[in-house]
Amino acid sequence: MHMSYVLREAEMPILPPGHDDIRILHFSDLHLTPARKKEIADIKSFISLKPDLVISTGDFLAHKNAVPVALDALDALLDIPGLFVFGSNDYYEPVPKNPLKYLLPNHGKRVHGPELPWQELDAGLQARGWKNLNTSRTTITINKTVIEARGTDDAHLEFDDYSLVAGEAGKCHVAIGVTHAPYLRIIEGMKKDHLDAIFAGHTHGGQVRLPWPGGSKALTTNCDLPNWRARGLTVVKGEPLLNVSAGMGTGPFSRIRVASPPEVSLVTLTAAF
């Protein structure tokens, strides 16, 4: 079956010497509705990547009836250890707006649709053992490696409060952060606490990218993250490694992606040399 998404692979050499690799499937921004049959089939195919850990950085939903759709699409993955946070589209149904507004500063103004049944999604994911990191820290052991994970709620809606999870990591081999929208205030907080890596989504890889020497260039990240970090693994000296998933879906009212195809990340944690 032909898949209509890109598999973006990356390596993070952050494990202690001698530890086995850990395959992390990182997906984001599914924006599911009951009508997205192709995308649902694509999500079901992710299990073939054989991950050891799944991380979702939010925006599962785009429709009031999408919770059972999301839980069904993710069913096989829910048997694997998972970590998740929510994005704005898990809380509120999308409303029509001019897609070009993404390129303009929004000065914190938000137009919300009706509230979505996010509590039902949260309960469904947690019932299968996935850990909600919106305001909490947890420890998980994969392949004998102890990973401490912490997260924040959606920074785009200003629901984030890093102080709830701040502080040096406890006894662990690797410390990671998970957030939907990679605002600089969160990256800064996680940098101060010496985390090894951060996983985020929200940007849609810029959603619209221009052809550019060496590839393409994002016009926006829809947050204060610099455009060059709009997708994939980026490295800034002294900061945690940052993996931004460009996401699988689009909002139902801005269904354009230019030079930014739907994608899922397979990030392999490897032993540092």
C-alpha positions as a LaTeX table, in Angstrom:
\begin{tabular}{lrrr}
\hline
Residue & $x$ (\AA) & $y$ (\AA) & $z$ (\AA) \\
\hline
Met1 & 0.00 & 0.00 & 0.00 \\
His2 & 1.41 & 3.40 & $-0.95$ \\
Met3 & 1.81 & 5.72 & 2.02 \\
Ser4 & 1.30 & 9.42 & 1.54 \\
Tyr5 & 3.66 & 10.61 & 4.24 \\
Val6 & 7.40 & 11.09 & 4.69 \\
Leu7 & 9.37 & 9.10 & 7.26 \\
Arg8 & 11.89 & 11.49 & 8.78 \\
Glu9 & 14.68 & 9.58 & 10.52 \\
Ala10 & 17.17 & 11.04 & 12.98 \\
Glu11 & 19.66 & 9.90 & 15.60 \\
Met12 & 20.22 & 11.39 & 19.04 \\
Pro13 & 23.51 & 10.13 & 20.58 \\
Ile14 & 22.42 & 10.76 & 24.17 \\
Leu15 & 22.46 & 7.31 & 25.83 \\
Pro16 & 25.25 & 6.22 & 28.17 \\
Pro17 & 27.93 & 3.98 & 26.58 \\
Gly18 & 26.85 & 0.36 & 26.28 \\
His19 & 23.09 & 1.05 & 26.25 \\
Asp20 & 20.99 & $-0.46$ & 23.46 \\
Asp21 & 19.38 & 1.81 & 20.88 \\
Ile22 & 15.84 & 3.03 & 21.57 \\
Arg23 & 13.52 & 3.60 & 18.60 \\
Ile24 & 11.10 & 6.46 & 19.27 \\
Leu25 & 8.13 & 7.01 & 16.98 \\
His26 & 7.30 & 10.73 & 17.26 \\
Phe27 & 4.09 & 11.91 & 15.63 \\
Ser28 & 2.13 & 15.12 & 15.92 \\
Asp29 & $-0.78$ & 17.14 & 14.58 \\
Leu30 & $-3.02$ & 14.35 & 13.31 \\
His31 & $-5.98$ & 16.77 & 13.16 \\
Leu32 & $-8.27$ & 13.76 & 12.77 \\
Thr33 & $-11.87$ & 13.82 & 11.56 \\
Pro34 & $-14.01$ & 10.76 & 10.80 \\
Ala35 & $-13.59$ & 11.52 & 7.07 \\
Arg36 & $-9.78$ & 11.23 & 6.98 \\
Lys37 & $-9.73$ & 7.62 & 5.78 \\
Lys38 & $-6.33$ & 7.81 & 4.05 \\
Glu39 & $-4.66$ & 9.38 & 7.07 \\
Ile40 & $-6.25$ & 6.81 & 9.40 \\
Ala41 & $-4.77$ & 4.01 & 7.24 \\
Asp42 & $-1.38$ & 5.76 & 7.31 \\
Ile43 & $-1.45$ & 6.00 & 11.12 \\
Lys44 & $-2.31$ & 2.29 & 11.38 \\
Ser45 & 0.80 & 1.56 & 9.27 \\
Phe46 & 3.13 & 3.23 & 11.83 \\
Ile47 & 3.25 & 0.00 & 13.86 \\
Ser48 & 5.41 & $-1.53$ & 11.09 \\
Leu49 & 8.23 & 0.84 & 12.19 \\
Lys50 & 8.55 & $-1.30$ & 15.36 \\
Pro51 & 9.10 & 1.51 & 17.87 \\
Asp52 & 10.16 & 0.91 & 21.49 \\
Leu53 & 8.44 & 4.12 & 22.65 \\
Val54 & 5.81 & 6.41 & 21.12 \\
Ile55 & 5.67 & 10.18 & 21.72 \\
Ser56 & 2.72 & 12.28 & 20.56 \\
Thr57 & 3.07 & 16.04 & 20.71 \\
Gly58 & $-0.64$ & 16.81 & 20.44 \\
Asp59 & $-3.39$ & 18.06 & 18.13 \\
Phe60 & $-4.90$ & 14.60 & 17.78 \\
Leu61 & $-8.37$ & 16.01 & 17.05 \\
Ala62 & $-10.10$ & 18.31 & 14.56 \\
His63 & $-13.73$ & 17.22 & 15.05 \\
Lys64 & $-16.13$ & 16.56 & 17.93 \\
Asn65 & $-16.57$ & 12.92 & 16.84 \\
Ala66 & $-12.86$ & 12.22 & 16.35 \\
Val67 & $-11.99$ & 10.65 & 19.73 \\
Pro68 & $-13.07$ & 7.08 & 18.82 \\
Val69 & $-11.47$ & 7.59 & 15.39 \\
Ala70 & $-8.14$ & 8.56 & 17.00 \\
Leu71 & $-8.22$ & 5.69 & 19.52 \\
Asp72 & $-9.00$ & 3.21 & 16.72 \\
Ala73 & $-6.26$ & 4.57 & 14.43 \\
Leu74 & $-3.72$ & 4.34 & 17.27 \\
Asp75 & $-4.94$ & 0.98 & 18.61 \\
Ala76 & $-1.83$ & $-1.10$ & 17.80 \\
Leu77 & 0.52 & 1.65 & 19.00 \\
Leu78 & $-1.31$ & 1.86 & 22.33 \\
Asp79 & 0.18 & $-1.53$ & 23.24 \\
Ile80 & 3.63 & 0.14 & 23.21 \\
Pro81 & 4.75 & 2.53 & 25.99 \\
Gly82 & 3.66 & 6.07 & 25.09 \\
Leu83 & 3.93 & 9.68 & 26.26 \\
Phe84 & 1.65 & 12.51 & 25.13 \\
Val85 & 0.67 & 16.15 & 25.54 \\
Phe86 & $-2.23$ & 18.08 & 24.04 \\
Gly87 & $-2.37$ & 20.98 & 21.58 \\
Ser88 & $-4.98$ & 23.69 & 21.07 \\
Asn89 & $-6.93$ & 21.58 & 18.57 \\
Asp90 & $-7.52$ & 18.91 & 21.21 \\
Tyr91 & $-9.38$ & 21.47 & 23.30 \\
Tyr92 & $-11.29$ & 23.48 & 20.69 \\
Glu93 & $-12.84$ & 22.66 & 17.34 \\
Pro94 & $-11.12$ & 24.56 & 14.52 \\
Val95 & $-12.93$ & 27.53 & 13.00 \\
Pro96 & $-12.50$ & 28.94 & 9.49 \\
Lys97 & $-9.86$ & 31.63 & 9.22 \\
Asn98 & $-7.71$ & 33.09 & 6.51 \\
Pro99 & $-4.77$ & 30.65 & 6.16 \\
Leu100 & $-2.46$ & 33.56 & 5.29 \\
Lys101 & $-3.00$ & 34.85 & 8.84 \\
Tyr102 & $-0.46$ & 32.17 & 9.87 \\
Leu103 & 2.19 & 34.43 & 8.38 \\
Leu104 & 1.21 & 37.51 & 10.40 \\
Pro105 & 1.93 & 38.19 & 14.07 \\
Asn106 & $-1.22$ & 37.31 & 16.01 \\
His107 & $-0.50$ & 39.22 & 19.24 \\
Gly108 & $-2.04$ & 36.43 & 21.31 \\
Lys109 & $-5.53$ & 36.74 & 19.80 \\
Arg110 & $-7.25$ & 33.37 & 19.53 \\
Val111 & $-10.56$ & 32.49 & 17.92 \\
His112 & $-11.95$ & 29.32 & 19.50 \\
Gly113 & $-14.56$ & 26.94 & 18.21 \\
Pro114 & $-16.68$ & 24.76 & 20.52 \\
Glu115 & $-14.85$ & 22.75 & 23.18 \\
Leu116 & $-13.88$ & 19.21 & 22.13 \\
Pro117 & $-14.21$ & 16.06 & 24.31 \\
Trp118 & $-10.52$ & 16.02 & 25.19 \\
Gln119 & $-11.23$ & 14.40 & 28.58 \\
Glu120 & $-12.50$ & 11.33 & 26.70 \\
Leu121 & $-9.31$ & 11.21 & 24.60 \\
Asp122 & $-7.15$ & 11.61 & 27.73 \\
Ala123 & $-9.02$ & 8.79 & 29.51 \\
Gly124 & $-8.79$ & 6.53 & 26.44 \\
Leu125 & $-5.03$ & 6.98 & 26.06 \\
Gln126 & $-4.30$ & 6.61 & 29.77 \\
Ala127 & $-6.50$ & 3.50 & 29.99 \\
Arg128 & $-4.03$ & 1.84 & 27.61 \\
Gly129 & $-1.03$ & 2.92 & 29.68 \\
Trp130 & 0.12 & 6.05 & 27.84 \\
Lys131 & 1.34 & 8.79 & 30.18 \\
Asn132 & $-0.16$ & 12.30 & 30.09 \\
Leu133 & 2.70 & 14.80 & 30.49 \\
Asn134 & 0.67 & 18.04 & 30.16 \\
Thr135 & 1.59 & 19.07 & 33.70 \\
Ser136 & 3.66 & 16.21 & 35.01 \\
Arg137 & 6.89 & 14.25 & 35.12 \\
Thr138 & 7.20 & 10.49 & 34.83 \\
Thr139 & 9.90 & 7.84 & 34.62 \\
Ile140 & 9.79 & 5.01 & 32.11 \\
Thr141 & 12.27 & 2.18 & 31.53 \\
Ile142 & 12.91 & 1.06 & 27.93 \\
Asn143 & 15.61 & $-1.53$ & 27.06 \\
Lys144 & 17.06 & $-1.13$ & 30.60 \\
Thr145 & 17.44 & 2.62 & 30.03 \\
Val146 & 15.66 & 4.85 & 32.56 \\
Ile147 & 14.08 & 7.85 & 30.81 \\
Glu148 & 12.68 & 10.74 & 32.80 \\
Ala149 & 10.08 & 12.66 & 30.80 \\
Arg150 & 8.34 & 15.92 & 31.61 \\
Gly151 & 5.89 & 17.99 & 29.61 \\
Thr152 & 3.86 & 21.16 & 29.40 \\
Asp153 & 0.36 & 21.88 & 28.23 \\
Asp154 & $-0.14$ & 23.88 & 25.04 \\
Ala155 & 1.96 & 27.06 & 24.96 \\
His156 & 0.07 & 28.43 & 21.93 \\
Leu157 & $-2.99$ & 28.86 & 24.17 \\
Glu158 & $-0.70$ & 29.92 & 27.02 \\
Phe159 & $-1.81$ & 26.85 & 28.99 \\
Asp160 & 1.84 & 26.03 & 29.70 \\
Asp161 & 3.38 & 26.42 & 33.13 \\
Tyr162 & 6.88 & 25.00 & 33.10 \\
Ser163 & 7.32 & 25.69 & 36.83 \\
Leu164 & 5.00 & 22.71 & 37.51 \\
Val165 & 7.64 & 20.31 & 36.17 \\
Ala166 & 10.84 & 22.36 & 36.55 \\
Gly167 & 13.97 & 21.22 & 38.35 \\
Glu168 & 16.93 & 18.97 & 37.72 \\
Ala169 & 16.14 & 15.45 & 36.51 \\
Gly170 & 16.03 & 12.73 & 39.14 \\
Lys171 & 17.86 & 9.41 & 38.91 \\
Cys172 & 17.75 & 8.51 & 35.21 \\
His173 & 19.96 & 7.83 & 32.18 \\
Val174 & 18.24 & 10.33 & 29.88 \\
Ala175 & 15.91 & 13.29 & 30.53 \\
Ile176 & 13.49 & 14.49 & 27.84 \\
Gly177 & 10.88 & 17.21 & 27.49 \\
Val178 & 7.63 & 16.98 & 25.53 \\
Thr179 & 5.54 & 19.97 & 24.45 \\
His180 & 3.11 & 20.78 & 21.66 \\
Ala181 & 4.26 & 24.23 & 20.56 \\
Pro182 & 8.04 & 24.79 & 20.88 \\
Tyr183 & 7.99 & 28.31 & 22.30 \\
Leu184 & 11.39 & 29.60 & 23.34 \\
Arg185 & 10.33 & 30.05 & 26.98 \\
Ile186 & 9.84 & 26.28 & 27.26 \\
Ile187 & 13.10 & 25.44 & 25.50 \\
Glu188 & 14.86 & 27.88 & 27.83 \\
Gly189 & 13.34 & 26.27 & 30.94 \\
Met190 & 14.31 & 22.79 & 29.78 \\
Lys191 & 17.80 & 24.00 & 28.89 \\
Lys192 & 18.28 & 25.37 & 32.42 \\
Asp193 & 17.35 & 21.95 & 33.82 \\
His194 & 19.91 & 20.26 & 31.49 \\
Leu195 & 17.48 & 18.04 & 29.63 \\
Asp196 & 18.99 & 15.94 & 26.84 \\
Ala197 & 16.24 & 16.32 & 24.25 \\
Ile198 & 12.90 & 17.97 & 23.52 \\
Phe199 & 10.09 & 16.69 & 21.30 \\
Ala200 & 7.54 & 19.14 & 19.86 \\
Gly201 & 5.07 & 19.62 & 17.01 \\
His202 & 2.64 & 22.42 & 16.10 \\
Thr203 & 4.64 & 24.03 & 13.27 \\
His204 & 3.41 & 21.77 & 10.43 \\
Gly205 & 6.99 & 22.23 & 9.22 \\
Gly206 & 5.99 & 25.77 & 8.31 \\
Gln207 & 2.96 & 24.39 & 6.39 \\
Val208 & 4.02 & 26.59 & 3.45 \\
Arg209 & 7.69 & 26.39 & 2.44 \\
Leu210 & 9.55 & 28.10 & $-0.36$ \\
Pro211 & 12.07 & 26.35 & $-2.60$ \\
Trp212 & 15.53 & 27.34 & $-1.36$ \\
Pro213 & 19.11 & 26.33 & $-2.12$ \\
Gly214 & 19.66 & 22.97 & $-0.43$ \\
Gly215 & 15.96 & 22.27 & 0.02 \\
Ser216 & 13.12 & 24.50 & 1.14 \\
Lys217 & 12.55 & 27.21 & 3.69 \\
Ala218 & 9.66 & 27.66 & 6.15 \\
Leu219 & 7.85 & 31.00 & 6.12 \\
Thr220 & 6.59 & 30.62 & 9.69 \\
Thr221 & 6.59 & 28.34 & 12.72 \\
Asn222 & 3.33 & 29.80 & 14.12 \\
Cys223 & 5.26 & 30.50 & 17.35 \\
Asp224 & 8.51 & 32.27 & 18.31 \\
Leu225 & 10.79 & 29.38 & 17.28 \\
Pro226 & 13.12 & 30.53 & 14.47 \\
Asn227 & 11.90 & 29.39 & 11.02 \\
Trp228 & 15.02 & 27.33 & 10.31 \\
Arg229 & 13.99 & 24.99 & 13.16 \\
Ala230 & 10.49 & 24.39 & 11.75 \\
Arg231 & 10.93 & 20.65 & 11.26 \\
Gly232 & 13.26 & 17.77 & 12.03 \\
Leu233 & 16.19 & 17.55 & 14.44 \\
Thr234 & 18.03 & 20.82 & 15.09 \\
Val235 & 21.04 & 21.42 & 17.30 \\
Val236 & 21.95 & 24.60 & 19.17 \\
Lys237 & 25.09 & 24.46 & 21.30 \\
Gly238 & 24.29 & 24.27 & 25.01 \\
Glu239 & 20.62 & 23.43 & 24.42 \\
Pro240 & 18.75 & 20.11 & 24.49 \\
Leu241 & 18.48 & 18.51 & 21.04 \\
Leu242 & 15.13 & 19.54 & 19.52 \\
Asn243 & 13.03 & 17.29 & 17.29 \\
Val244 & 10.03 & 19.04 & 15.74 \\
Ser245 & 7.53 & 16.87 & 13.90 \\
Ala246 & 6.00 & 18.60 & 10.88 \\
Gly247 & 2.88 & 16.56 & 11.61 \\
Met248 & 0.51 & 14.35 & 9.65 \\
Gly249 & $-2.56$ & 16.50 & 9.13 \\
Thr250 & $-3.73$ & 20.03 & 8.51 \\
Gly251 & $-6.60$ & 21.95 & 10.00 \\
Pro252 & $-9.79$ & 21.26 & 8.03 \\
Phe253 & $-10.03$ & 24.90 & 6.96 \\
Ser254 & $-6.42$ & 25.32 & 5.81 \\
Arg255 & $-5.80$ & 22.06 & 3.99 \\
Ile256 & $-2.76$ & 23.26 & 2.10 \\
Arg257 & 0.76 & 22.05 & 2.66 \\
Val258 & 3.31 & 23.43 & 0.23 \\
Ala259 & 6.70 & 21.64 & 0.09 \\
Ser260 & 5.90 & 20.34 & 3.59 \\
Pro261 & 4.39 & 16.88 & 3.16 \\
Pro262 & 2.79 & 15.01 & 6.08 \\
Glu263 & 5.45 & 13.21 & 8.08 \\
Val264 & 6.23 & 11.05 & 11.07 \\
Ser265 & 9.62 & 10.90 & 12.82 \\
Leu266 & 11.59 & 7.82 & 13.80 \\
Val267 & 14.20 & 9.08 & 16.25 \\
Thr268 & 16.76 & 6.54 & 17.42 \\
Leu269 & 18.46 & 7.23 & 20.73 \\
Thr270 & 21.99 & 5.83 & 20.52 \\
Ala271 & 24.95 & 5.60 & 22.89 \\
Ala272 & 27.16 & 8.68 & 22.96 \\
Phe273 & 30.69 & 8.08 & 21.74 \\
\hline
\end{tabular}
